[in-house]
Amino acid sequence: MKKVTFNSDEEVVKTVKMGLEKTGGYCPCRLERTEDNKCMCKEFREQIADPDFEGFCHCMLYYKSK
């Protein structure tokens, strides 16, 4: 069963959430403001669909465990 949680580092979560607020919900780590980069980004949605993937999203906000 896949489980997605916030990063356990509260400072990272706080920083990324502030960035999301400033960008209107787009990944603050990406320059382009496209639907693919809207949080939760397409890249991470595809990664969490992979049953063998375990790890962080690009901006380190979310973590997927197996």
Contact map, one row per residue, 1 for C-alpha under 8 A:
111000000000000000000000000000000000000000000000000000000000000001
111100000000000000000000000000000000000000000001001000000000000111
111110000000000000000000000000000000000000000000000000000000000111
011111000000000000000000000000000000000000000000000000000000011110
001111100000000000000000000000000000000000000000000000000000011100
000111110000100000000000000000000000000000000000000000000000111000
000011111101100000000000000000000000000000000000000000010001111000
000001111100100000000000000000000000000000000000000000000000000000
000000111111100000000000000000000000000000000000000000000000000000
000000111111110000000000000000000000000000000000000000000000000000
000000001111111000000000000000000000000000000000000000000000000000
000000101111111100000000000000000000000000000000000000000001100000
000001111111111110000000000000000000000000000000000000000001100000
000000000111111111000000000000000000000000000000000000000000000000
000000000011111111100000000000000000000000000000000000000000000000
000000000001111111110000000100000000000000000000000000000010100000
000000000000111111111000000000000000000000000000000000000000000000
000000000000011111111100000000000000000000000000000000000000000000
000000000000001111111110001100000000000000000000000000000000000000
000000000000000111111111111100000000001000000000000000000000000000
000000000000000011111111100000000000000000000000000000000000000000
000000000000000001111111100000000000000000000000000000000000000000
000000000000000000111111111100000000000000000000000000000000000000
000000000000000000011111110000000000000000000000000000000000000000
000000000000000000011111111000000000011000000000000000000000000000
000000000000000000010011111101001100111000000000000000000000000000
000000000000000000110010111111000000111110000000000000000010000000
000000000000000100110010011111100000000000000000000000000010000000
000000000000000000000000001111100000000000000000000000000110000000
000000000000000000000000011111111000100000000000000000000000000000
000000000000000000000000000111111000000000000000000000000000000000
000000000000000000000000000001111100100000000000000000000000000000
000000000000000000000000010001111110110000000000000000000000000000
000000000000000000000000010000011111110000000000000000000000000000
000000000000000000000000000000001111110010000000000000000000000000
000000000000000000000000000000000111110011100000000000000000000000
000000000000000000000000011001011111111111000000000000000000000000
000000000000000000000000111000001111111111000000000000000000000000
000000000000000000010000111000000000111110000000000000000000000000
000000000000000000000000001000000000111111011000000000000000000000
000000000000000000000000001000000011111111111000000000000000000000
000000000000000000000000000000000001110111111100000000000000000000
000000000000000000000000000000000001000011111110000000001000000000
000000000000000000000000000000000000000111111111000000001100000000
000000000000000000000000000000000000000111111111100000000000000000
000000000000000000000000000000000000000001111111110000000000000000
000000000000000000000000000000000000000000111111110010000000000000
010000000000000000000000000000000000000000011111111011000000000100
000000000000000000000000000000000000000000001111111000000000000000
000000000000000000000000000000000000000000000111111110000000000000
010000000000000000000000000000000000000000000001111110000000000001
000000000000000000000000000000000000000000000000011111000000000001
000000000000000000000000000000000000000000000011011111100000000111
000000000000000000000000000000000000000000000001000111110000001111
000000000000000000000000000000000000000000000000000011111000001110
000000100000000000000000000000000000000000000000000001111111111100
000000000000000000000000000000000000000000110000000000111111111000
000000000000000000000000000010000000000000010000000000011111100000
000000000000000100000000001110000000000000000000000000011111110000
000000100001100000000000000000000000000000000000000000011111111000
000001100001100100000000000000000000000000000000000000011111111000
000111100000000000000000000000000000000000000000000000011011111100
000111100000000000000000000000000000000000000000000001111001111110
011110000000000000000000000000000000000000000001000011110000011111
011100000000000000000000000000000000000000000000000011100000001111
111000000000000000000000000000000000000000000000001111000000000111
